[in-house]
Amino acid sequence: MTAAARPRDAGSVTVMIAVLVPALLFVLALVVDGSARLRTISRADALAAEAARAANTAVDTRSPHVGIDTTTAARTAADYLARAGHPGQVTVTGTRTVRVTVTVTAPAPIGLLGRSVQATGTALAELGVGTRDGGFP
């Protein structure tokens, strides 16, 4: 009696794994680098907002109209950005308004989209004085 020949494995699973594993690793690398980009954007926006708020603490109360002491406000925001370790630009755009732009550069975890991730955040802070409701309901 002879044994019946069993069909041999065609190897289709091996080919599928050889194609899918690199594709899945590529997608994972894109997700990791993309999330690093989003974190950098968030960090830039937060630093700009905090520096603008810090600048608005420099209130000039010596004049009859309450406003921002422009020299102190610019220095305060620049000091905040220097302590954070990121370059930025501070512009006093009015008697009660400060605009801060900051650039944040962070290393990319995997580097698929480049070695580093760079984002620019801008914030505008306006000094609110008095008891007005600001138009909120």
Helices and strands as residue ranges (DSSP letters): H 12-55, E 59-60, E 67-68, H 70-84, E 88-92, E 97-107, E 116-126
